[in-house]
């Protein structure tokens, strides 16, 4: 009788352990599914600040909303360094300087959307957001015949609605991980040092510059020379980012699911 009780006890223990393993597997699978869902939803909640890549590539980006006086010199310096760049232009700038838009495109650079009139996007309605993005899109398409696919909110002012609206119009939202602060007019050395010694400078960084800033054209050649010495080369944003099967970390760095 005593041996029979021991056998039953062992059966109960074995059954309990088996059920525990099954329940743990179910909970783990549910947790993984929740994580995947969270990663997918974050596509509409974060702009791309930088990209995870083993290649020593940087994306040079210029916000264009003011004058065009320094554009020829900037394009000449970029050509000297074989450095393709991405120009985020406003619709108003495009209409005012259509020859500048053509020049950017003809020199092999990328045109991207910076809104129609440089508004703080989170402060306007979703319909107005659509009007801002589509207005710029239409202005550039009328000049070049091409459809842009990258959007940067003016003032780097984002919320989930801005990103969701941009996504609904076929746009990837692009921010930056390295701000040159050229718009503060601190001088040539400040721009070079700020970029080349930036704590976030690494493979896949997106660098923010402005044409129309006082010292940018004078700092650009020095800055690119130093970055090349450090082993970097340059790519358009559209050639750097992942357009499918991607997720973000909390910093807005974009990763490929295929690399997991």
Buried (B, 14 or more C-beta within 10 A) or exposed (E): EEEEEEEEEEEEEEEEEEEEEEEEEEEEEEEEEEEEEEBEEBBBBBBBBBBBBEEBBBBBBBBBBBBBEBBEBBBEBBEEBEBBBBBBBBBBBBBBBBEBBEBBBEBEBBBBBBBBBBBEBBEBEEEBBBBBBBBBBBBBBEBBEEEBBBBBBBEEEBEEBBBBBBBEBEBBBBBBBBBBBBBBEBBBEBBBBBBBEBEBBBBBBBBBBBBBBBBBBBBBBBBBBBBBEEEBBBBBBBEBBBEEEBBBBEEBBBBBEEEE
